[in-house]
Amino acid sequence: MLGVKRALLISTGERYVLFATNFATAAAVSRILTPEEIGVSAIGTAILAIIMSVREFSSSSYLIQRDELSREDIGAAFTVMFILTGIIAAVLVAVSPGLALFYRQPNLIPYFHIVSICLFLDACFILINALLRREMSFGKVAAINITGAVTASAATIALAFAGFSYMSFAWGWLIGSGLAAALALALRPHFWMFKPSFANWRAMISFGGYNGAIAIIFYIFDALPLLLLGRFVSPNAAGLFSRTLLIGQIPDKLILGGAMSVVLPAFSAEVRQGRDLKRPYLAALSLITGLHWPALLVLSVLARPVIEITLGHQWVEAAPLVQVVAIALLFSFSFQLNYPVTVAVGAIRDLLIRALIAFPLSGVILSIAVIFGGLHAAVWCMLVTVPFQAFVALSFVRRRLGLRRRDIAAAIWRSAVVAVASVLPPLAVTWAYGSVAGLSYGQAFGAGLLALIGWATALVLTRHPLLGEIVRTIPEFRRVRASAG
């Protein structure tokens, strides 16, 4: 079995490849399609996310955190997921004409028809991935996910060039999912799990009931701005909002994506061995903020050149929106950790209560902002909703782990110093040249390089725990490469 750090390296490498692939796809397609076409795709994805959240009632996390796992448990998990997938696909096909009429986009009908097939293919490898993650076999998980993502990316870009518009996303997904499912079954040919079974289904539904309810609430809130903007403003506004989030969440995807696939299995293993999660949780907060906060602050300063380089000049209207989103996301530093730590200690009910407190009120604020203020109001209200959600989430985690506010402050104060040291050089560069809009690509690159130097210097001066982790990770990375070779 791979150690946690080795698994973290592999998983982080996988996530970087996936992020790079998905971002390259978004950047390439953004240069081919118009903001309105991107907006229609974003609306379809948002609707799909809400409907697909029902599948979380058969959450794969159940297989990861369960102490003992039998063939019957695995078969029952697939059976429940297959049934839910069938229901979701049927509903999607049935409501697609109404949705197409509501958004005045008739091509949403074939879009949803194709996507409904993708759902069945995804179900074939989701549970296999969960079993591999439980065993910390992240190399195989990476092979499956990267194969599917790269294939889908190549197909989507090619189809967009061929004139398939936003339908290229649906066809690309179908091709990528088919190949990923085939590879998953080749690596783990557990064809016996396709045999219908309902063993221990009550325990699964009990766990998945909370998880599914949480997922539905979260995805409704997550999709709400796109759905409201697409209906009450325009698909163009929805497209701008989706690309604003794409750029604003770059630090989140780069820094947190790989780690989070390892955190739940690692935390669950700690609990099974009777260990306390307080110390690893605080250590994780320190490491995350040491990377996350500096990246967000630098992005807020250099948003315009980042957008021009990645998406093209037609999206520069999103630059001031990205700046606001980056500042708001400073408060999201604990979000990715809160779910796995809560599940690991067996308090998934807390997640539902937390969601019922945070998301409905946030949704009301967001709805009012979009209907009366449009796109810019939707972005600015994140400065209210994200801190509010962070306060609620941390309140529950603190109670479960016995944390005090001073414990959290002690874990992250060095990160605040590092973040300020990182953003001061880019601010000085933009001040020297008058504004960010006046920066050339070379000057923007130089500002980013100075930010990196400020970050590294501050790590040393504050003796940030991240520095020690980086030093210890280098030989571990070499061992992983050697074993892979």
PyMOL commands that set and color helices and strands:
alter all, ss='L'
color gray80, all
select helices_A, chain A and resi 4-32+35-58+61-65+71-102+108-134+138-161+167-187+191-194+201-233+235-248+250-272+278-301+303-310+313-332+335-344+348-380+382-401+405-432+436-438+441-462+465-484
alter helices_A, ss='H'
color red, helices_A
deselect
rebuild
show_as cartoon
